[in-house]
Amino acid sequence: MSEEAPNLVQFEAKVKQATTRKHQKEISLITELLNIYTKAFNLVTSFKRTEDNDVSYAWLLLIARSYHSMRSAVLLIFSGYYDSALTLLRTVTEDWLVGKDCEHYRPTLDTLLYEKHRFGDKELQLRYIDMAKRVKAEDKVKDIVYTGDYRFQSKFTHAGRLSLAVMLDQKTNELRVVPCYDGLLFYCCCELLIRNSLRINELMYRFLESCSGEAVKNWSKMVEPGVEDMVDWLKTLQQKYGDKDTYVEEDD
């Protein structure tokens, strides 16, 4: 009698085991990444809406949303659903763009909190590319948020050559119907996860600063070592990728 074929949960467990065995450093960094937000929320136990704190309220909502997205992406990464994780991480990039832009561009804030306008409105310049230009995040030389990260993540959100290519095992050309461990895609997801986290940290700093000078001071001291570790990890990332990143395409 033949043994029963492994089910989906067993395949996911196998990926988690491989990830845990090979990536202790990254798991430690990701754990600290999530703890950074827990520590911040613990410092601000309540938030009272007033007539003049719309921006702080928007930051709070966007930070919480991004926190949930990053936590969900981590679960997907550890289970081998890298393409889905990248799709979810794009929403964090969008949250950062909106959070940065709504501080100085009222139509963005009004759209976010009151639905007075519609995101994507070209006339009011409420597209993400418009926000990126206003917050200086569209220039490859100055910043990689929009031109680099956002456009790359978008290739996984929409059906296309790259989003379909990652469904195939690059060595065997077999379709990945069930999840399987892929070191290159794991590092790709971790890179974008950590970069996005560092950006949302900027919004968290501004939010805590608007609530309490003492809170932001305490939080900064608590999270500084973890942030430094993440920055150092990003600096050594090219060594982990090797000579060529299989999945990164040049833009047309």
C-alpha positions in Angstrom: 0.0 0.0 0.0 1.5 3.3 -1.0 1.8 6.2 1.5 -0.7 9.0 1.2 0.7 12.0 -0.7 1.7 15.1 1.3 -1.1 17.7 1.6 -0.7 21.4 1.3 -0.2 22.0 5.0 2.7 19.5 5.0 4.3 21.3 2.1 4.0 24.6 4.0 5.5 23.0 7.1 8.5 21.8 5.0 9.1 25.3 3.7 9.0 26.7 7.3 11.5 24.1 8.4 13.9 25.0 5.7 13.5 28.7 6.3 14.1 28.3 10.0 17.2 26.1 9.4 18.8 28.4 6.9 17.8 31.9 8.0 18.2 32.4 11.8 19.7 35.9 11.3 16.8 37.0 9.1 14.2 35.5 11.4 15.8 37.4 14.3 15.7 40.7 12.4 12.0 40.1 11.3 11.1 39.4 14.9 12.7 42.6 16.0 11.1 44.5 13.1 7.6 43.5 14.3 8.5 44.2 18.0 9.4 47.8 17.0 5.7 48.5 16.3 4.5 46.7 19.4 6.8 48.8 21.5 5.5 52.0 19.9 1.9 51.1 20.4 2.6 50.2 24.0 3.9 53.7 24.6 0.7 55.3 23.2 -2.2 53.5 24.9 -4.9 55.9 23.7 -5.4 58.5 21.0 -8.0 61.3 21.1 -9.3 62.8 17.9 -9.5 66.5 17.8 -10.3 69.1 15.1 -6.6 69.7 14.3 -4.9 66.3 14.5 -6.1 64.9 11.2 -2.5 64.2 10.0 -1.5 62.3 13.2 -4.7 60.3 13.0 -4.0 59.4 9.4 -0.5 58.3 10.3 -1.8 56.2 13.1 -4.3 54.4 10.8 -1.7 53.9 8.1 0.9 52.6 10.5 -1.5 50.1 11.9 -2.6 49.0 8.4 1.1 48.6 7.4 1.9 46.6 10.5 -0.9 44.1 9.7 0.3 43.9 6.1 3.9 43.2 7.1 2.9 40.6 9.7 0.7 38.9 7.1 3.6 39.1 4.5 5.9 37.4 7.1 3.5 34.4 7.4 3.5 34.1 3.6 7.2 34.4 3.3 7.9 31.7 5.9 5.3 29.4 4.1 6.8 29.8 0.6 4.2 32.1 -0.9 6.8 34.7 -2.0 4.8 36.2 -4.9 1.8 36.8 -2.7 4.0 38.3 0.0 5.5 40.8 -2.5 2.0 41.7 -3.6 1.1 42.5 0.0 4.3 44.4 0.6 3.3 46.8 -2.2 0.4 48.1 0.0 3.0 49.1 2.6 4.8 51.1 0.0 1.5 52.8 -0.9 0.8 53.5 2.8 4.1 55.2 3.1 3.6 57.4 0.1 0.1 58.4 1.3 1.4 59.0 4.8 4.3 61.3 3.6 2.1 63.1 1.1 -0.9 63.8 3.3 1.1 66.0 5.7 1.6 68.7 3.1 -1.0 68.0 0.4 -4.5 68.5 1.7 -6.4 66.7 -1.1 -4.6 63.4 -0.2 -5.6 63.8 3.5 -9.2 64.6 2.6 -9.3 61.6 0.3 -7.9 59.3 2.9 -10.1 60.4 5.9 -13.2 61.9 4.3 -13.4 60.5 0.8 -13.8 64.0 -0.6 -11.9 63.0 -3.7 -10.7 59.7 -5.3 -7.2 58.2 -5.3 -6.0 58.0 -8.8 -7.6 61.3 -9.9 -5.2 62.7 -12.5 -6.5 66.3 -12.3 -6.0 66.6 -8.6 -2.7 64.7 -8.8 -3.8 61.9 -6.5 -1.9 59.1 -8.3 1.0 57.4 -6.5 3.4 58.8 -9.1 2.1 62.3 -8.2 2.7 61.6 -4.5 6.1 60.2 -5.2 7.1 63.4 -7.0 5.9 65.6 -4.2 7.8 63.6 -1.5 10.9 63.3 -3.7 10.5 59.5 -4.1 10.3 59.1 -7.9 13.9 59.8 -8.9 16.1 56.7 -9.2 19.2 58.7 -8.3 17.6 60.3 -5.2 15.4 57.5 -4.0 14.3 54.0 -5.0 10.8 54.0 -3.4 8.7 54.5 -6.4 10.9 54.0 -9.5 12.6 51.0 -7.9 10.6 49.2 -5.2 7.0 50.2 -6.1 7.3 49.4 -9.8 9.1 46.1 -9.0 6.3 45.1 -6.5 3.7 46.1 -9.0 5.0 43.4 -11.4 3.9 40.8 -8.9 0.5 42.4 -8.3 -0.5 42.3 -12.0 -0.4 39.2 -14.3 2.7 39.5 -16.4 6.0 37.8 -17.3 7.7 38.3 -14.0 4.7 37.4 -11.8 4.3 34.2 -13.8 8.0 33.4 -14.0 8.3 33.0 -10.2 5.6 30.3 -10.4 8.1 28.1 -12.2 11.1 26.4 -10.7 14.1 28.0 -12.5 16.1 24.8 -12.5 13.5 22.2 -13.4 10.9 24.4 -15.2 8.2 22.8 -13.1 5.1 24.7 -12.0 5.1 25.5 -8.3 1.5 24.5 -7.5 2.5 24.0 -3.9 4.9 26.2 -2.0 8.6 25.3 -1.9 11.6 27.0 -0.4 13.5 29.5 -2.7 16.5 31.3 -1.1 16.6 34.0 -3.7 13.0 34.9 -3.4 13.2 34.7 0.4 16.0 37.4 0.4 14.1 39.5 -2.1 11.0 39.5 0.2 13.1 40.2 3.3 14.8 43.1 1.6 11.6 44.8 0.7 10.0 43.9 4.0 12.9 45.5 5.9 13.1 48.6 3.6 9.4 49.2 4.0 9.6 48.8 7.7 12.3 51.4 8.0 10.2 53.8 6.0 7.1 53.2 8.1 9.3 53.7 11.1 9.7 57.3 9.9 5.9 57.7 10.1 5.9 56.1 13.5 8.5 58.6 14.7 6.5 61.5 13.4 3.3 60.1 15.0 4.9 59.6 18.4 6.5 63.0 18.2 3.1 64.6 17.6 1.7 62.7 20.7 4.5 63.0 23.2 8.1 64.1 23.1 8.9 61.7 25.9 7.3 58.8 24.0 9.3 59.3 20.9 12.5 59.7 22.9 11.9 56.4 24.8 10.9 54.6 21.6 14.0 55.8 19.7 16.3 54.4 22.4 14.5 51.1 22.5 14.5 50.4 18.8 17.9 51.9 17.8 19.9 48.7 18.1 17.4 46.7 16.0 17.2 49.4 13.3 21.0 49.5 13.1 21.1 45.7 12.6 18.6 46.0 9.7 20.6 48.7 8.0 23.8 46.6 8.3 21.9 43.6 6.9 20.8 45.6 3.9 24.4 46.6 3.3 25.5 43.0 3.0 22.6 41.9 0.9 24.4 41.7 -2.5 26.6 39.0 -1.1 23.6 36.9 -0.3 22.0 37.4 -3.8 25.2 36.3 -5.5 26.3 37.6 -8.9 22.9 37.8 -10.5 19.4 38.3 -9.3 17.4 36.0 -11.5 14.1 37.7 -11.2 15.0 41.4 -11.5 14.2 42.8 -15.0 15.3 46.0 -16.6 12.5 48.4 -17.2 11.5 49.0 -20.8 
